[in-house]
Amino acid sequence: MGTGNCIRRCLLCVGCELLADIDASCYVLDFHVSVATAEELELVYEPFYRILRAKRPGTPIVMATP
């Protein structure tokens, strides 16, 4: 993973931490416009999902993919 991807992933995790502080009834994750490959999609979705699930275990998470 290149430095740019590491920084991007780190920033997304910080953003997810902030998003998870919102008491939403459902979270919808849709990153397909921001990523070009399946590998990049996995790098983005996996940490976002884990953070949201850890902070909001009972809240539905909808994940849209292209």
C-alpha positions in Angstrom: 0.0 0.0 0.0 1.5 3.4 -1.0 1.8 6.4 1.3 -1.1 8.1 -0.4 -3.4 5.1 0.3 -2.3 5.0 3.9 -3.0 8.7 4.4 -6.4 8.4 2.6 -7.3 5.3 4.7 -6.3 7.1 7.9 -8.4 10.1 7.1 -11.4 8.0 6.2 -11.1 6.2 9.6 -11.0 9.6 11.4 -14.1 10.6 9.4 -15.8 7.3 10.3 -15.1 7.9 14.0 -16.9 11.2 13.8 -19.7 9.7 11.8 -20.2 6.9 14.3 -20.8 9.6 17.0 -24.1 10.4 15.2 -27.0 8.4 16.6 -28.4 7.4 13.2 -31.1 4.9 12.6 -29.1 3.5 9.7 -25.8 4.1 8.0 -25.4 3.9 4.2 -21.9 3.5 2.8 -21.4 4.3 -0.9 -17.8 4.9 -1.9 -17.9 3.6 -5.5 -17.3 7.1 -7.0 -14.2 7.6 -4.8 -12.5 4.4 -5.6 -11.3 2.9 -8.9 -10.6 -0.7 -8.1 -12.0 -3.6 -6.0 -8.8 -3.5 -4.0 -9.3 0.2 -3.1 -13.0 -0.5 -2.3 -11.9 -3.2 0.2 -9.4 -0.8 1.8 -12.2 1.8 2.3 -15.1 -0.4 3.3 -13.5 -2.8 5.7 -12.2 -0.2 8.3 -15.3 1.9 8.0 -17.5 -1.1 8.6 -15.5 -2.3 11.6 -15.5 1.1 13.3 -19.2 1.7 12.7 -20.0 -1.9 13.9 -17.9 -1.5 17.0 -19.5 1.9 18.0 -23.0 1.1 16.8 -23.5 -2.7 17.1 -27.3 -2.5 16.8 -27.5 0.0 13.9 -28.1 -1.3 10.4 -25.3 -0.6 7.9 -26.2 -0.7 4.2 -23.2 -1.0 1.9 -23.7 -0.1 -1.8 -21.2 -1.2 -4.5 -21.0 -0.7 -8.2 
